[in-house]
Structure formats: structure tokens, C-alpha cells
Amino acid sequence: MHLITVIAQDGTGRLAAVAETLGAAGINIEDITAEVRDDVGVINLVVGDEDAAIAALRAAGFAAVSRDALVLRIEDAPGALGRIAVRLGEAGISVRTMHIIGRDAGIGYASAVTDDNERAREILGDTVVSEL
């Protein structure tokens, strides 16, 4: 799975412009989070067609980058995500982004981008899934 991050100067309508750009290109948004950090808008997306999304966003003038994300299967219970974060922290791995992407019958799914996905994959073992 790939996570696309769009950086935009904070301003009214930036989220709408990103969504409209992708919609006009026929690209489905599967997951999205948006926040403002120090007057800079940060929009994280998971889309159906990553290459087309990056091309459309860049053509529209957005700074957009793609990063590999791990998909994690965890117990859907209080503290489960914390236990994952502690394991990564103890190994000296920083979590760049993490998103809950779904829940189903007591199992939760999250995406995570770390500063060392290969080591994170080794440490988390069978928690990492390739597909949902």
C-alpha cells in the first residue's frame, strides 16, 4: 500500500481542491486525513491509482509524494495500537504516520509509515499483512 502526502499552504479550499482534482481525474479516494501544522496543510491519502493521482496532483500544482506504508492487522481493543508503537519505539524505529483504516469482527487494520519499514516489518512479524 502507498500513502500519498500532499503539502499545501493552509488556506480555505485546499482539501476541496485536492478532492476535486482527483475526482476530475477519475481517481477514487479510499482513505484521507487532513490537518494543519504550523500553517501548512498536510493531507494524507490512499487512492485506487497512485501513479495517476501523483500525476494529477502535480499537474494541478500540488506538492505530492508517495511513500510505502505497512498494513497492520491488530486486535480491535484498547491498548493494542499502543503495544505496536512500544515495540517499534523500543527498536528505535520512528512512526511517521499511522491511520486506522478499518475494523472487522474484533480485528483492526492500520497503515503505518516508519523511518525504517524493512526493520518494522521484521519486528512486527505476522502483524504485517500484504492485503486486506
VMD Tcl script that builds the backbone (N, CA, C; Angstrom):
set m [mol new atoms 396]
animate dup $m
set s [atomselect $m all]
$s set {name element resname resid chain x y z} {
  {N N MET 1 A 0.853 -1.169 0.000}
  {CA C MET 1 A 0.000 0.000 0.000}
  {C C MET 1 A 0.897 1.229 0.000}
  {N N HIS 2 A 0.463 2.257 -0.685}
  {CA C HIS 2 A 1.213 3.504 -0.730}
  {C C HIS 2 A 0.366 4.621 -0.140}
  {N N LEU 3 A 1.024 5.483 0.592}
  {CA C LEU 3 A 0.379 6.646 1.182}
  {C C LEU 3 A 0.871 7.870 0.421}
  {N N ILE 4 A -0.046 8.664 -0.068}
  {CA C ILE 4 A 0.308 9.918 -0.750}
  {C C ILE 4 A 0.137 11.054 0.234}
  {N N THR 5 A 1.151 11.903 0.328}
  {CA C THR 5 A 1.083 13.077 1.179}
  {C C THR 5 A 1.138 14.311 0.301}
  {N N VAL 6 A 0.183 15.198 0.515}
  {CA C VAL 6 A 0.117 16.472 -0.201}
  {C C VAL 6 A 0.387 17.566 0.818}
  {N N ILE 7 A 1.336 18.424 0.510}
  {CA C ILE 7 A 1.652 19.566 1.363}
  {C C ILE 7 A 1.142 20.820 0.656}
  {N N ALA 8 A 0.337 21.602 1.367}
  {CA C ALA 8 A -0.222 22.820 0.771}
  {C C ALA 8 A -0.223 23.919 1.826}
  {N N GLN 9 A 0.030 25.127 1.399}
  {CA C GLN 9 A -0.092 26.240 2.320}
  {C C GLN 9 A -1.525 26.283 2.811}
  {N N ASP 10 A -1.683 26.461 4.117}
  {CA C ASP 10 A -3.011 26.487 4.708}
  {C C ASP 10 A -3.857 27.545 4.016}
  {N N GLY 11 A -5.057 27.181 3.707}
  {CA C GLY 11 A -5.970 28.125 3.090}
  {C C GLY 11 A -7.301 27.454 2.841}
  {N N THR 12 A -8.316 28.248 2.843}
  {CA C THR 12 A -9.642 27.733 2.604}
  {C C THR 12 A -9.710 27.090 1.231}
  {N N GLY 13 A -10.249 25.901 1.180}
  {CA C GLY 13 A -10.487 25.238 -0.098}
  {C C GLY 13 A -9.391 24.286 -0.562}
  {N N ARG 14 A -8.303 24.167 0.173}
  {CA C ARG 14 A -7.213 23.274 -0.268}
  {C C ARG 14 A -7.668 21.819 -0.309}
  {N N LEU 15 A -8.346 21.367 0.729}
  {CA C LEU 15 A -8.841 19.998 0.750}
  {C C LEU 15 A -9.822 19.768 -0.397}
  {N N ALA 16 A -10.701 20.733 -0.609}
  {CA C ALA 16 A -11.660 20.625 -1.710}
  {C C ALA 16 A -10.941 20.563 -3.054}
  {N N ALA 17 A -9.904 21.361 -3.223}
  {CA C ALA 17 A -9.166 21.364 -4.491}
  {C C ALA 17 A -8.482 20.027 -4.745}
  {N N VAL 18 A -7.921 19.433 -3.703}
  {CA C VAL 18 A -7.289 18.118 -3.855}
  {C C VAL 18 A -8.339 17.081 -4.247}
  {N N ALA 19 A -9.452 17.065 -3.526}
  {CA C ALA 19 A -10.511 16.092 -3.805}
  {C C ALA 19 A -11.095 16.287 -5.200}
  {N N GLU 20 A -11.309 17.535 -5.594}
  {CA C GLU 20 A -11.834 17.803 -6.934}
  {C C GLU 20 A -10.843 17.412 -8.025}
  {N N THR 21 A -9.567 17.656 -7.797}
  {CA C THR 21 A -8.535 17.279 -8.766}
  {C C THR 21 A -8.553 15.772 -8.993}
  {N N LEU 22 A -8.607 15.013 -7.911}
  {CA C LEU 22 A -8.623 13.557 -8.050}
  {C C LEU 22 A -9.929 13.065 -8.671}
  {N N GLY 23 A -11.029 13.664 -8.268}
  {CA C GLY 23 A -12.316 13.279 -8.848}
  {C C GLY 23 A -12.376 13.539 -10.343}
  {N N ALA 24 A -11.864 14.689 -10.772}
  {CA C ALA 24 A -11.862 15.025 -12.200}
  {C C ALA 24 A -10.992 14.052 -13.001}
  {N N ALA 25 A -9.975 13.471 -12.333}
  {CA C ALA 25 A -9.103 12.504 -12.998}
  {C C ALA 25 A -9.656 11.078 -12.897}
  {N N GLY 26 A -10.833 10.930 -12.274}
  {CA C GLY 26 A -11.448 9.609 -12.143}
  {C C GLY 26 A -10.779 8.723 -11.108}
  {N N ILE 27 A -10.147 9.337 -10.118}
  {CA C ILE 27 A -9.409 8.587 -9.101}
  {C C ILE 27 A -10.213 8.553 -7.805}
  {N N ASN 28 A -10.433 7.359 -7.287}
  {CA C ASN 28 A -11.199 7.171 -6.063}
  {C C ASN 28 A -10.308 7.337 -4.835}
  {N N ILE 29 A -10.762 8.114 -3.860}
  {CA C ILE 29 A -10.060 8.268 -2.586}
  {C C ILE 29 A -10.577 7.173 -1.660}
  {N N GLU 30 A -9.657 6.316 -1.195}
  {CA C GLU 30 A -10.033 5.213 -0.319}
  {C C GLU 30 A -9.897 5.572 1.153}
  {N N ASP 31 A -8.964 6.473 1.482}
  {CA C ASP 31 A -8.768 6.930 2.861}
  {C C ASP 31 A -8.142 8.316 2.796}
  {N N ILE 32 A -8.530 9.189 3.724}
  {CA C ILE 32 A -7.975 10.544 3.727}
  {C C ILE 32 A -7.947 11.086 5.150}
  {N N THR 33 A -6.869 11.783 5.479}
  {CA C THR 33 A -6.792 12.574 6.701}
  {C C THR 33 A -6.193 13.918 6.319}
  {N N ALA 34 A -6.600 14.943 7.007}
  {CA C ALA 34 A -6.082 16.281 6.728}
  {C C ALA 34 A -5.929 17.035 8.037}
  {N N GLU 35 A -4.836 17.784 8.142}
  {CA C GLU 35 A -4.612 18.614 9.317}
  {C C GLU 35 A -3.711 19.777 8.935}
  {N N VAL 36 A -3.676 20.749 9.813}
  {CA C VAL 36 A -2.805 21.908 9.622}
  {C C VAL 36 A -1.731 21.864 10.693}
  {N N ARG 37 A -0.477 21.974 10.255}
  {CA C ARG 37 A 0.659 22.005 11.172}
  {C C ARG 37 A 1.455 23.265 10.877}
  {N N ASP 38 A 1.523 24.169 11.830}
  {CA C ASP 38 A 2.282 25.413 11.655}
  {C C ASP 38 A 1.934 26.123 10.351}
  {N N ASP 39 A 0.647 26.307 10.101}
  {CA C ASP 39 A 0.139 26.998 8.912}
  {C C ASP 39 A 0.411 26.274 7.598}
  {N N VAL 40 A 0.750 24.993 7.665}
  {CA C VAL 40 A 0.939 24.187 6.461}
  {C C VAL 40 A -0.073 23.051 6.504}
  {N N GLY 41 A -0.829 22.894 5.432}
  {CA C GLY 41 A -1.797 21.808 5.342}
  {C C GLY 41 A -1.112 20.514 4.937}
  {N N VAL 42 A -1.417 19.436 5.661}
  {CA C VAL 42 A -0.869 18.112 5.356}
  {C C VAL 42 A -2.061 17.183 5.111}
  {N N ILE 43 A -2.154 16.668 3.890}
  {CA C ILE 43 A -3.250 15.785 3.507}
  {C C ILE 43 A -2.638 14.432 3.158}
  {N N ASN 44 A -3.076 13.377 3.850}
  {CA C ASN 44 A -2.613 12.022 3.569}
  {C C ASN 44 A -3.743 11.245 2.908}
  {N N LEU 45 A -3.409 10.574 1.819}
  {CA C LEU 45 A -4.409 9.875 1.014}
  {C C LEU 45 A -3.982 8.458 0.683}
  {N N VAL 46 A -4.953 7.590 0.582}
  {CA C VAL 46 A -4.784 6.300 -0.061}
  {C C VAL 46 A -5.786 6.310 -1.207}
  {N N VAL 47 A -5.311 5.998 -2.400}
  {CA C VAL 47 A -6.155 6.088 -3.591}
  {C C VAL 47 A -6.103 4.789 -4.377}
  {N N GLY 48 A -7.019 4.672 -5.356}
  {CA C GLY 48 A -7.063 3.487 -6.192}
  {C C GLY 48 A -5.932 3.403 -7.190}
  {N N ASP 49 A -5.460 4.530 -7.700}
  {CA C ASP 49 A -4.402 4.546 -8.717}
  {C C ASP 49 A -3.355 5.576 -8.318}
  {N N GLU 50 A -2.332 5.115 -7.628}
  {CA C GLU 50 A -1.323 6.012 -7.066}
  {C C GLU 50 A -0.594 6.834 -8.122}
  {N N ASP 51 A -0.134 6.194 -9.204}
  {CA C ASP 51 A 0.633 6.918 -10.224}
  {C C ASP 51 A -0.194 8.021 -10.872}
  {N N ALA 52 A -1.443 7.699 -11.208}
  {CA C ALA 52 A -2.317 8.700 -11.822}
  {C C ALA 52 A -2.623 9.829 -10.841}
  {N N ALA 53 A -2.767 9.496 -9.557}
  {CA C ALA 53 A -3.057 10.520 -8.553}
  {C C ALA 53 A -1.893 11.481 -8.403}
  {N N ILE 54 A -0.682 10.942 -8.319}
  {CA C ILE 54 A 0.504 11.803 -8.205}
  {C C ILE 54 A 0.599 12.717 -9.420}
  {N N ALA 55 A 0.394 12.158 -10.611}
  {CA C ALA 55 A 0.478 12.955 -11.841}
  {C C ALA 55 A -0.573 14.059 -11.849}
  {N N ALA 56 A -1.808 13.731 -11.477}
  {CA C ALA 56 A -2.890 14.726 -11.482}
  {C C ALA 56 A -2.634 15.819 -10.449}
  {N N LEU 57 A -2.193 15.432 -9.266}
  {CA C LEU 57 A -1.941 16.419 -8.215}
  {C C LEU 57 A -0.792 17.344 -8.587}
  {N N ARG 58 A 0.272 16.777 -9.107}
  {CA C ARG 58 A 1.414 17.611 -9.504}
  {C C ARG 58 A 1.049 18.531 -10.668}
  {N N ALA 59 A 0.248 18.032 -11.605}
  {CA C ALA 59 A -0.190 18.867 -12.733}
  {C C ALA 59 A -1.043 20.034 -12.251}
  {N N ALA 60 A -1.741 19.830 -11.135}
  {CA C ALA 60 A -2.584 20.890 -10.563}
  {C C ALA 60 A -1.782 21.822 -9.654}
  {N N GLY 61 A -0.475 21.570 -9.532}
  {CA C GLY 61 A 0.382 22.459 -8.754}
  {C C GLY 61 A 0.594 22.069 -7.303}
  {N N PHE 62 A 0.143 20.885 -6.914}
  {CA C PHE 62 A 0.332 20.436 -5.533}
  {C C PHE 62 A 1.668 19.727 -5.377}
  {N N ALA 63 A 2.286 19.897 -4.219}
  {CA C ALA 63 A 3.480 19.130 -3.866}
  {C C ALA 63 A 2.975 17.806 -3.294}
  {N N ALA 64 A 3.177 16.716 -4.035}
  {CA C ALA 64 A 2.670 15.417 -3.616}
  {C C ALA 64 A 3.780 14.377 -3.711}
  {N N VAL 65 A 3.881 13.558 -2.673}
  {CA C VAL 65 A 4.863 12.475 -2.660}
  {C C VAL 65 A 4.171 11.193 -2.216}
  {N N SER 66 A 4.750 10.069 -2.606}
  {CA C SER 66 A 4.210 8.767 -2.247}
  {C C SER 66 A 5.219 8.016 -1.393}
  {N N ARG 67 A 4.719 7.326 -0.399}
  {CA C ARG 67 A 5.588 6.527 0.474}
  {C C ARG 67 A 4.947 5.163 0.692}
  {N N ASP 68 A 5.803 4.147 0.835}
  {CA C ASP 68 A 5.302 2.817 1.156}
  {C C ASP 68 A 4.747 2.820 2.565}
  {N N ALA 69 A 3.641 2.147 2.737}
  {CA C ALA 69 A 3.029 2.019 4.063}
  {C C ALA 69 A 2.842 0.545 4.374}
  {N N LEU 70 A 3.058 0.195 5.613}
  {CA C LEU 70 A 2.778 -1.154 6.080}
  {C C LEU 70 A 1.306 -1.225 6.455}
  {N N VAL 71 A 0.666 -2.339 6.154}
  {CA C VAL 71 A -0.699 -2.574 6.606}
  {C C VAL 71 A -0.607 -3.570 7.750}
  {N N LEU 72 A -1.149 -3.167 8.907}
  {CA C LEU 72 A -1.054 -3.966 10.123}
  {C C LEU 72 A -2.419 -4.512 10.516}
  {N N ARG 73 A -2.433 -5.770 10.952}
  {CA C ARG 73 A -3.655 -6.378 11.494}
  {C C ARG 73 A -3.450 -6.465 12.999}
  {N N ILE 74 A -4.339 -5.812 13.754}
  {CA C ILE 74 A -4.199 -5.769 15.211}
  {C C ILE 74 A -5.536 -6.086 15.869}
  {N N GLU 75 A -5.478 -6.481 17.115}
  {CA C GLU 75 A -6.687 -6.706 17.887}
  {C C GLU 75 A -7.430 -5.370 18.012}
  {N N ASP 76 A -8.737 -5.391 17.835}
  {CA C ASP 76 A -9.543 -4.176 17.972}
  {C C ASP 76 A -9.940 -4.037 19.442}
  {N N ALA 77 A -8.953 -3.593 20.253}
  {CA C ALA 77 A -9.170 -3.481 21.691}
  {C C ALA 77 A -8.285 -2.360 22.236}
  {N N PRO 78 A -8.692 -1.756 23.345}
  {CA C PRO 78 A -7.870 -0.701 23.939}
  {C C PRO 78 A -6.446 -1.193 24.215}
  {N N GLY 79 A -5.474 -0.377 23.843}
  {CA C GLY 79 A -4.076 -0.685 24.113}
  {C C GLY 79 A -3.347 -1.438 23.014}
  {N N ALA 80 A -4.074 -2.023 22.057}
  {CA C ALA 80 A -3.427 -2.821 21.007}
  {C C ALA 80 A -2.495 -1.970 20.152}
  {N N LEU 81 A -2.943 -0.813 19.753}
  {CA C LEU 81 A -2.107 0.074 18.944}
  {C C LEU 81 A -0.909 0.569 19.749}
  {N N GLY 82 A -1.113 0.834 21.019}
  {CA C GLY 82 A -0.022 1.249 21.890}
  {C C GLY 82 A 1.062 0.194 21.989}
  {N N ARG 83 A 0.669 -1.081 22.064}
  {CA C ARG 83 A 1.658 -2.157 22.143}
  {C C ARG 83 A 2.503 -2.220 20.869}
  {N N ILE 84 A 1.894 -1.962 19.727}
  {CA C ILE 84 A 2.634 -1.927 18.462}
  {C C ILE 84 A 3.628 -0.765 18.487}
  {N N ALA 85 A 3.164 0.399 18.903}
  {CA C ALA 85 A 4.025 1.587 18.942}
  {C C ALA 85 A 5.192 1.400 19.907}
  {N N VAL 86 A 4.953 0.747 21.036}
  {CA C VAL 86 A 6.025 0.493 22.002}
  {C C VAL 86 A 7.074 -0.429 21.393}
  {N N ARG 87 A 6.653 -1.491 20.714}
  {CA C ARG 87 A 7.610 -2.411 20.078}
  {C C ARG 87 A 8.491 -1.669 19.074}
  {N N LEU 88 A 7.882 -0.795 18.295}
  {CA C LEU 88 A 8.666 -0.023 17.318}
  {C C LEU 88 A 9.610 0.936 18.025}
  {N N GLY 89 A 9.105 1.625 19.034}
  {CA C GLY 89 A 9.934 2.573 19.784}
  {C C GLY 89 A 11.116 1.903 20.456}
  {N N GLU 90 A 10.893 0.747 21.038}
  {CA C GLU 90 A 11.981 0.021 21.689}
  {C C GLU 90 A 13.064 -0.400 20.698}
  {N N ALA 91 A 12.678 -0.571 19.433}
  {CA C ALA 91 A 13.644 -0.933 18.389}
  {C C ALA 91 A 14.287 0.304 17.764}
  {N N GLY 92 A 13.910 1.494 18.254}
  {CA C GLY 92 A 14.476 2.725 17.720}
  {C C GLY 92 A 13.881 3.147 16.396}
  {N N ILE 93 A 12.684 2.659 16.085}
  {CA C ILE 93 A 12.016 2.989 14.823}
  {C C ILE 93 A 10.975 4.070 15.083}
  {N N SER 94 A 11.051 5.151 14.326}
  {CA C SER 94 A 10.089 6.251 14.457}
  {C C SER 94 A 8.905 6.030 13.527}
  {N N VAL 95 A 7.719 6.257 14.052}
  {CA C VAL 95 A 6.499 6.186 13.243}
  {C C VAL 95 A 6.257 7.568 12.656}
  {N N ARG 96 A 6.225 7.653 11.333}
  {CA C ARG 96 A 5.975 8.927 10.646}
  {C C ARG 96 A 4.486 9.237 10.574}
  {N N THR 97 A 3.696 8.237 10.161}
  {CA C THR 97 A 2.240 8.392 10.135}
  {C C THR 97 A 1.604 7.052 10.467}
  {N N MET 98 A 0.423 7.110 11.075}
  {CA C MET 98 A -0.345 5.898 11.334}
  {C C MET 98 A -1.820 6.255 11.239}
  {N N HIS 99 A -2.569 5.391 10.585}
  {CA C HIS 99 A -4.004 5.613 10.396}
  {C C HIS 99 A -4.755 4.316 10.634}
  {N N ILE 100 A -5.861 4.392 11.355}
  {CA C ILE 100 A -6.772 3.262 11.447}
  {C C ILE 100 A -7.533 3.243 10.129}
  {N N ILE 101 A -7.502 2.123 9.433}
  {CA C ILE 101 A -8.146 2.089 8.105}
  {C C ILE 101 A -9.353 1.167 8.056}
  {N N GLY 102 A -9.619 0.448 9.137}
  {CA C GLY 102 A -10.814 -0.385 9.133}
  {C C GLY 102 A -10.891 -1.283 10.353}
  {N N ARG 103 A -12.087 -1.829 10.553}
  {CA C ARG 103 A -12.350 -2.765 11.647}
  {C C ARG 103 A -13.295 -3.825 11.125}
  {N N ASP 104 A -13.079 -5.062 11.608}
  {CA C ASP 104 A -13.958 -6.144 11.179}
  {C C ASP 104 A -13.892 -7.275 12.194}
  {N N ALA 105 A -14.981 -7.545 12.868}
  {CA C ALA 105 A -15.123 -8.690 13.773}
  {C C ALA 105 A -13.980 -8.812 14.782}
  {N N GLY 106 A -13.699 -7.737 15.500}
  {CA C GLY 106 A -12.690 -7.777 16.544}
  {C C GLY 106 A -11.259 -7.595 16.078}
  {N N ILE 107 A -11.072 -7.373 14.794}
  {CA C ILE 107 A -9.745 -7.144 14.227}
  {C C ILE 107 A -9.723 -5.725 13.659}
  {N N GLY 108 A -8.641 -4.997 13.945}
  {CA C GLY 108 A -8.468 -3.666 13.381}
  {C C GLY 108 A -7.350 -3.685 12.350}
  {N N TYR 109 A -7.425 -2.790 11.401}
  {CA C TYR 109 A -6.386 -2.641 10.384}
  {C C TYR 109 A -5.884 -1.205 10.428}
  {N N ALA 110 A -4.566 -1.061 10.385}
  {CA C ALA 110 A -3.954 0.262 10.408}
  {C C ALA 110 A -2.867 0.315 9.348}
  {N N SER 111 A -2.630 1.510 8.817}
  {CA C SER 111 A -1.480 1.707 7.936}
  {C C SER 111 A -0.441 2.495 8.717}
  {N N ALA 112 A 0.828 2.188 8.455}
  {CA C ALA 112 A 1.908 2.880 9.158}
  {C C ALA 112 A 3.068 3.118 8.202}
  {N N VAL 113 A 3.619 4.315 8.276}
  {CA C VAL 113 A 4.857 4.644 7.576}
  {C C VAL 113 A 5.877 4.927 8.664}
  {N N THR 114 A 7.024 4.247 8.587}
  {CA C THR 114 A 8.071 4.437 9.584}
  {C C THR 114 A 9.339 4.929 8.902}
  {N N ASP 115 A 10.331 5.244 9.721}
  {CA C ASP 115 A 11.610 5.648 9.138}
  {C C ASP 115 A 12.436 4.446 8.693}
  {N N ASP 116 A 11.951 3.221 8.964}
  {CA C ASP 116 A 12.626 2.004 8.512}
  {C C ASP 116 A 11.591 0.886 8.393}
  {N N ASN 117 A 10.844 0.883 7.291}
  {CA C ASN 117 A 9.769 -0.091 7.110}
  {C C ASN 117 A 10.281 -1.531 7.089}
  {N N GLU 118 A 11.467 -1.777 6.544}
  {CA C GLU 118 A 12.001 -3.136 6.500}
  {C C GLU 118 A 12.196 -3.693 7.904}
  {N N ARG 119 A 12.843 -2.929 8.776}
  {CA C ARG 119 A 13.036 -3.368 10.170}
  {C C ARG 119 A 11.697 -3.482 10.891}
  {N N ALA 120 A 10.796 -2.535 10.630}
  {CA C ALA 120 A 9.476 -2.589 11.264}
  {C C ALA 120 A 8.754 -3.867 10.854}
  {N N ARG 121 A 8.865 -4.236 9.598}
  {CA C ARG 121 A 8.235 -5.469 9.103}
  {C C ARG 121 A 8.805 -6.687 9.854}
  {N N GLU 122 A 10.113 -6.711 10.049}
  {CA C GLU 122 A 10.758 -7.813 10.776}
  {C C GLU 122 A 10.294 -7.855 12.231}
  {N N ILE 123 A 10.240 -6.709 12.877}
  {CA C ILE 123 A 9.883 -6.646 14.298}
  {C C ILE 123 A 8.417 -7.010 14.530}
  {N N LEU 124 A 7.563 -6.559 13.644}
  {CA C LEU 124 A 6.127 -6.782 13.838}
  {C C LEU 124 A 5.666 -8.133 13.310}
  {N N GLY 125 A 6.507 -8.808 12.530}
  {CA C GLY 125 A 6.240 -10.176 12.076}
  {C C GLY 125 A 4.895 -10.371 11.431}
  {N N ASP 126 A 4.120 -11.307 11.975}
  {CA C ASP 126 A 2.850 -11.669 11.334}
  {C C ASP 126 A 1.759 -10.631 11.532}
  {N N THR 127 A 2.056 -9.543 12.249}
  {CA C THR 127 A 1.104 -8.426 12.356}
  {C C THR 127 A 0.959 -7.718 11.020}
  {N N VAL 128 A 2.024 -7.738 10.202}
  {CA C VAL 128 A 2.027 -7.070 8.900}
  {C C VAL 128 A 1.340 -7.962 7.879}
  {N N VAL 129 A 0.351 -7.409 7.205}
  {CA C VAL 129 A -0.375 -8.158 6.161}
  {C C VAL 129 A -0.119 -7.486 4.824}
  {N N SER 130 A -0.186 -8.235 3.769}
  {CA C SER 130 A 0.055 -7.649 2.451}
  {C C SER 130 A -1.232 -7.143 1.818}
  {N N GLU 131 A -2.363 -7.742 2.186}
  {CA C GLU 131 A -3.637 -7.332 1.610}
  {C C GLU 131 A -4.707 -7.330 2.683}
  {N N LEU 132 A -5.724 -6.539 2.470}
  {CA C LEU 132 A -6.892 -6.582 3.360}
  {C C LEU 132 A -7.920 -7.525 2.785}
}
mol reanalyze $m
mol bondsrecalc $m
mol representation Tube
mol addrep $m
